[in-house]
Amino acid sequence: MPDEPSPGELARRLVDLQHAAQRFMSQELFVAEQRATERRLTTIERDLSGLASRLDGEIKALTTRMEARERERGANWRQSVYAGVIPAALLLVSLLVQIWLTMDGTT
C-alpha cells in the first residue's frame, strides 16, 4: 500500500482536477465570448461602412442641389437684369432721343 496515495493526496488531486476543469470551461467560455464579440464587431464594421457610403451619397446629392440652387440664383439675377434693367435703360435712351429730337426740332 505504500504506492497508493493517501486520502488527503486524493482529495488534493481531485481539487486540482476540479480547478483545471473549471479553468478549461472558463477558457471555452472566453473563446466563445471572443468569437461572439468578433462577430458583433464585424457586423458593426459592415453597418458602419454601409452608413459611410450612404452618407457619401447624401453629401453628393446635397452638393448637387446646392450647386443647382446657385446656378438658379445666377439665372434669376440674369433674368432680372434682362427683364428689368435693360428695358428701363432702353426706355431712358428712347426718352433722351425724343428729348434730343424735340430740342433739335425747336431750334
Secondary structure as GFF3:
##gff-version 3
##sequence-region A 1 107
A	DSSP	alpha_helix	7	80	.	.	.	ID=ss1
A	DSSP	pi_helix	81	85	.	.	.	ID=ss2
A	DSSP	alpha_helix	86	106	.	.	.	ID=ss3
###
